[in-house]
Structure formats: structure tokens, C-alpha cells
Amino acid sequence: MSEDSSVDEVEQECFWYCYDNIGFPKRVNHAAAAHVDENSGGVSVFSIGGFTEVEPGSDHLKSSDIDVHKFDVVSRTWNFIKTRSKKDDPCLAPCAKSRCGHSVCSYNRKIYMFGGHMFGGHNNDDGLITGVSCFDVATSSWQNCKTSGQSPGARDGHACTLIGSTMFIHGGYSKMHFRFTNSLYGLNLDTLVWELYPCVGPCVRERDFHTATAIGKNKIVVYGGRC
């Protein structure tokens, strides 16, 4: 196969679909993760939180519980997930609060969420969040994760990716430093222990609202963002 025909073949395989009016409310700075059902093998996309105005002049983030939507890749439709919380069962944890600029990843039947920004000062005076919560896909309920180790601290606009059982958090706007950062942290989702990964050699610039993509077992590609 010639080099030109190889390029043509790749271009034919890479394209976008646009699905209009499929039930997902308009929003920005939400977080999404693909989830594979262990029993059926089906793939869904869970979108959590983000900023949206439910009516003119209202602030969706001030007091509401965070919302969860699920995209069915077969029917190509979004569905709102009614979460269960302490209001429904005293044994359950309270629902996580609305936020934007956070990150999520899917691991072992749960969607783990870190950081973000809540308007109204629910967590810190400036609304930046430091905790980790997880959404149990099987029970549609939230759990608070008690972590240990050296954590990233409160931040938003960071990037997140998963390698094995470790959720990596890169960059973002840090409350600790009051600026963009380029630090890399990892949370072992089996032990819930944080670890700082010091930069060796030249480092990427500090930034937020970028992407981080895992390549294999030992590489993370960082792209874009605001420096």
C-alpha cells in the first residue's frame, strides 16, 4: 500500500456525527466519561454537572444538587438520571453539589469526580473544591471518598486521565498557589491514596482547561488550554 493510499484510508475512517435535539440541555464546563457495562458490554457516556441557566438570570450552581445525564450510544439519546441520596435513604450519602470545571473518570462501575468550582461558597470561600466523590452507576447514588497522601488541593480547569487504577490530575487553577499550575498528581482508586509526580527535565507550561490523554501505560499527552 502506498503512503498516499494509507492517508486516504485513515481520513475516510475519521469523521464526526452531529446529533441534534436528543435530550441534552445546553451547558459548558461539564465533565464526561465513557462507561462500559460489565454485564452487557454496552457503552454509555455519563455527563456530570457543568454551567447552565435554567431560566434567565438564575444561577444553576448556587444551591442545586449536581445533575447526571447518560448517553446511550445505540439509541443515540440522552436520559436524565434520577440520583438517590440521603433524602431517599438515610444510609446513603448526600448528593454532590453542582459545579463546573471539574473532572471525572470511569473505573470499576463508578464515576470518580474531583475538584471544580461551585458558586456560592459551598466548599471554600472562592468556591474551589478539593474533595473526591464517586457516582455508583449500579445504585445511581453518590459517595464521598476519604483520601490520604499528598493531594492536589482545591482547583478547577484541570485535566484528567486514567492509567490502570490511577486517576491522573494535571494542571488547572490552584487555590493553593492562586495561579495556573503544571503539577501532576495521581490518585490510586483502589487505595484512595494521592501521590505527587515531580517533573523531571523540561516541563509543559502552566495551564487550565486543557486535555490529557493516556497513551499506553506510561505516557500522557497534554494538549491546548489557557496559559
N, C-alpha and C positions, 0 to 999 in steps of 0.2 A: 504494500500500500504506500502510495506517495505521501509526502508530507502535507501537500495541499488537500488531498482527499481526506486525510486524518483530521485536519482542522475543520473541513466542511461537515464531517460526521459529528464532531463534538458540538458544533454550532446548531445542528439540527436537533440534538438531544437536549439542549438547554433553552428553556423558554418559560415565560410567565403565563399564568392564568389569572384572570380578574373575575371575581365573583361578586356581583352587586346585589344589594338588598337580601342578604342571607341571615339577618337577625343579629348582627353585632353592632352595639352602639358606638358612635364616634368617640374617639379618645386619643390621647397622646401619652407618651412616657409610661405605658403599661409594660408588663413583663409576660413572656410566653415561654412555654416549654412543651416539647413533644413527649407524649407518654404512650408506652406500649403495654397493652393489657396482657398480663401473664397467661391468662386462660385462653382468650380468643386470638391473641396475636395482633389484634386491631390497633391502629394508631390514631390517637386523638391529640389535639393541641389545646392546652389549657392556657387561657389568657387571664391574668390576675391584676386587678387594680388599674391604676392609671388616672389621668385627669380628664374629667368630662363635666360639662354643665348639664344638670338635669333640667334646669329651667333658667331663663335669662337672669343673670345676676346672682345665682346661687352658687355656693361653693360645695361641691360634692365631697371634698376631702375633710371638711371640718368635723363631722360627727358620725358619719355613716360607717358601717362595717364594710370591709373590703368585698368587692364582688368577684365572682368566678364565672367564667364562660368557657364552654367546651365546644370545640370544633370537630365535627365528625367528617373525616376525610373521604368517607364513602358517599354519604348523602350530601356532603358539601354544605352543611348547615351549622349554624351556631345555636347553642342552647344555654340558657342561664341555669346555673347550678345553685339550688337552694341549700345553703350550708346549714349544718346542725351545730349548735353551740350550747353553752351553759344555760341559755334561756330555754332550750328544749330538754336538756338532760343535765342535772347537777354534776354528773361525773365528767362531763366534757369541759374543755377549756373555753374561755370567751373567744368570740370571733376576732380575727386580726382586724385592725383598723385600716381604712382606706389610705392609700399612699401613691406616690409616683416616684420615678427614678430609682426603683428597687430592682432586684434581680431574682430570678427563680431558676431552678433546675429540677429535673425529674430523676428520682433514684429510689428503687425498691418500693414501688407502689405509693410513693409520696412525692409531693412537690415542695421542695425546700425554698424558702424565701428569706432574703437578707436585705437589710438596710432600706433606703428610700427616704422620702420626705413627706411628713404629714403636716398640713396646715392646721394651725390652731394649737400647737404645742402639746400634743398628746404625750410625747416621749421626752424630748429635750426642748429647751426654750426656743430653739430655732427650728424645731420640727424634724431634725435629722435623727435617724433611727439606727440603733446599734445591735438589736436583737435578731435572733433567728427563729422563724416559725415554720411549721410544715403543715401542708394540707394533705390529709389522708383521703386518697381517691376512693377507697372502698367504703368509707363511712361518711364522706363529704363533711368532715369536721376538721377544725384547726387544733394544733398542739403547739405549746411553747417549748422550745428546745433549750435546755440548760447546757451551755457550752463552757469549756475551760481552755486554758492556753493563752497565747498571745493573739488577741483578736484585732481586726482592722479598725475597730471603733466606729462611731456613727459616721455615715457617709451616704451620698446618693450619686447617681450618674456613673457608677462603676460598671465594669463588665464582668461577666460570669461565664464559666465553662466547667465541664465535668470531665475528669480523667479517672477512670476506675471508680473508687468510692470517695474521691476527694473533689469537693467543690472549690474551684479557684476563683478568687475575687481580685480583680486588678483595677488600680486607679480609682477615679471618682473624685468628688469634692469631699474632703475630710474636715469634720468639725474640729478634730484634734489639732490640725495644722492650719485651719482656715484658708485652705488653698487646694488646688488640684494636686493629686499625688500620682506616683507611678509605682507604688508598692504592690507587691504580690503576696497574697495570703491564701492558705489552703485550709479548708475545714474537712476533716475526716468524718464522713456522715455515718460511719459505724460507731465511732467512739465519741463524736462531737467535740473533738479537740482541735483548736486552731493552731496554725504554725505559720510563722513569717518566713518567706523565701527571699533572702537577701540577693540583691542584684550583683552579679559578677561580670566585670567588664562593662562596656558601653550599655547604657540603659535607654529605653524609649522615653520620650518626653512625657511630663505630667499631663494628664488629660481627663476629661469626663465625657459621658455619653458616646462612647466608642464601642467596638465589639471585640470579643475574644473568642477564638475558635481553637479547640483542641485538635492537633494533628498527631495521630498515633498515641503513644504512651508517654512521650516526654517533650512535646513541643506545644506551644500556644502561640497562635498568630494574633497580634493586636492590630486593629485597623481603624483609622479615622478618629473621630472625636473632636473635642474642643480643647485647645491647649491654652 
